[in-house]
Amino acid sequence: MDKASILGDTIEYLKQLRRKIQDLETRNRQMESEKSGVTVLVGPTEKKKVRIVEGNGTGGGVRAKAVEVVASVQVSIIESDALLEIECLQREGLLLDVMMMLRELRIEVIGVQSSLNNGVFVAELRAKVKENGNGKKVSIVEVKRALNQIIPHNNI
């Protein structure tokens, strides 16, 4: 790999880290405002409200609470190592679909951490990027485009 492509990958990775920090700060503000009973929506990313029904513990009823879900796809590829982070609304078979799509792109998943909480799917996948028949590797943009076609997006 030449210096320019390493520098380009590094710059893309730094941009992803900045976006991740912004998303985490936004989520932190949302959680703090949720405690105070005020809803704050910050950021240009896609959002969708999900209704969560909670029991109040007294057996006297339930209450609905709105939670913001940000559909997010982060992809980082440095040489042959890839890190993919996905957060979106849950859909049946989503993780399987993601892994099959990655296989088609010649990306071998070597580790997965995923969780599902209140209808929100979060996954971190570590993988190795293989060369295709022409000796080229898939780009970050191509992986993001393919993932965005699979994950549920908001129609708001």
Legacy VTK file of the C-alpha trace (Angstrom):
# vtk DataFile Version 3.0
C-alpha trace
ASCII
DATASET POLYDATA
POINTS 156 float
0.000 0.000 0.000
1.368 3.429 -0.874
1.612 6.404 1.467
-1.305 8.256 -0.127
-3.765 5.401 0.388
-2.603 4.887 3.992
-3.046 8.613 4.621
-6.483 8.518 2.966
-7.553 5.553 5.102
-6.285 7.304 8.221
-8.186 10.493 7.401
-11.375 8.492 6.762
-10.885 6.667 10.074
-10.454 9.973 11.940
-13.642 11.303 10.347
-15.467 8.181 11.487
-14.150 8.635 15.017
-15.364 12.250 15.046
-18.822 11.157 13.876
-18.859 8.446 16.533
-17.976 11.028 19.213
-20.761 13.305 17.983
-23.245 10.411 18.015
-22.212 9.427 21.534
-22.455 13.026 22.751
-25.912 13.282 21.199
-26.987 10.029 22.820
-25.594 11.242 26.154
-27.586 14.500 25.897
-30.704 12.527 25.002
-30.287 10.254 27.998
-29.730 13.221 30.320
-32.747 15.051 28.957
-34.812 11.868 29.210
-34.104 11.804 32.931
-35.413 15.345 33.235
-38.468 14.574 31.073
-37.464 16.871 28.180
-36.850 15.514 24.676
-33.897 16.992 22.798
-33.162 16.052 19.198
-29.704 17.024 18.008
-27.770 16.165 14.874
-28.357 15.727 11.165
-28.577 11.915 11.251
-31.694 9.908 10.588
-33.957 9.321 13.560
-37.054 7.280 14.223
-39.208 7.141 17.332
-39.851 3.749 18.853
-42.562 3.202 21.427
-41.411 1.218 24.418
-44.015 -0.027 26.835
-42.838 -0.306 30.420
-44.603 -1.585 33.471
-44.515 0.858 36.369
-43.892 -1.906 38.888
-47.137 -1.328 40.808
-49.294 -3.520 38.601
-51.528 -0.520 37.946
-50.723 -0.061 34.276
-48.104 0.671 31.707
-46.682 3.817 30.220
-45.224 4.443 26.788
-41.880 6.120 26.332
-40.443 7.443 23.049
-36.807 6.661 22.313
-34.786 8.016 19.398
-32.981 5.438 17.276
-30.277 6.687 14.957
-29.622 4.401 11.984
-25.841 4.416 11.797
-23.228 2.550 9.758
-19.535 3.067 10.417
-16.890 1.282 8.342
-13.153 1.430 8.810
-10.688 -0.468 6.615
-6.965 -0.239 7.198
-4.975 -2.498 4.894
-6.808 -5.839 5.245
-8.387 -5.209 8.666
-11.971 -3.976 8.798
-14.172 -2.731 11.622
-17.897 -2.339 10.967
-20.297 -0.775 13.452
-24.037 -0.881 12.880
-26.888 0.584 14.902
-30.456 0.495 13.659
-33.938 -0.805 14.317
-34.066 -4.559 14.684
-35.247 -6.719 11.812
-35.596 -10.490 11.744
-32.483 -12.078 10.186
-30.576 -8.774 9.982
-27.240 -10.069 11.282
-27.375 -13.047 8.941
-28.129 -10.767 5.978
-25.200 -8.495 6.913
-22.792 -11.414 7.177
-23.945 -12.898 3.852
-23.504 -9.522 2.150
-19.991 -9.206 3.601
-19.163 -12.679 2.319
-20.262 -11.620 -1.185
-17.906 -8.624 -0.915
-15.049 -11.005 0.031
-14.927 -9.796 3.622
-14.313 -12.597 6.129
-15.892 -11.865 9.510
-13.590 -12.971 12.339
-15.445 -11.525 15.322
-18.932 -10.288 16.150
-20.367 -8.495 19.150
-24.043 -7.745 18.878
-26.927 -6.856 21.129
-30.617 -6.174 20.886
-32.276 -3.898 23.399
-35.790 -2.445 23.128
-35.897 -3.077 19.392
-32.496 -1.471 18.737
-29.879 -3.670 17.077
-26.218 -2.813 17.706
-23.328 -4.793 16.220
-19.568 -4.509 15.910
-17.935 -6.805 13.379
-14.205 -7.323 12.954
-13.161 -8.759 9.636
-10.418 -9.402 7.095
-10.768 -7.945 3.605
-9.707 -10.296 0.821
-8.727 -9.392 -2.716
-11.146 -10.158 -5.532
-10.172 -11.930 -8.768
-8.608 -8.720 -10.122
-6.354 -8.277 -7.091
-8.434 -5.348 -5.748
-10.053 -4.977 -2.354
-13.507 -3.566 -1.691
-13.587 0.106 -0.632
-15.147 1.677 2.455
-17.726 3.421 0.262
-18.790 0.149 -1.371
-19.195 -1.574 2.002
-21.208 1.343 3.425
-23.443 1.422 0.359
-24.134 -2.317 0.617
-24.819 -2.141 4.373
-27.147 0.824 3.946
-29.204 -1.214 1.478
-29.677 -3.926 4.107
-30.306 -2.082 7.375
-33.729 -0.636 8.166
-33.828 3.111 7.570
-36.210 5.698 8.870
-38.865 7.120 6.613
-39.365 10.311 8.571
LINES 1 157
156 0 1 2 3 4 5 6 7 8 9 10 11 12 13 14 15 16 17 18 19 20 21 22 23 24 25 26 27 28 29 30 31 32 33 34 35 36 37 38 39 40 41 42 43 44 45 46 47 48 49 50 51 52 53 54 55 56 57 58 59 60 61 62 63 64 65 66 67 68 69 70 71 72 73 74 75 76 77 78 79 80 81 82 83 84 85 86 87 88 89 90 91 92 93 94 95 96 97 98 99 100 101 102 103 104 105 106 107 108 109 110 111 112 113 114 115 116 117 118 119 120 121 122 123 124 125 126 127 128 129 130 131 132 133 134 135 136 137 138 139 140 141 142 143 144 145 146 147 148 149 150 151 152 153 154 155
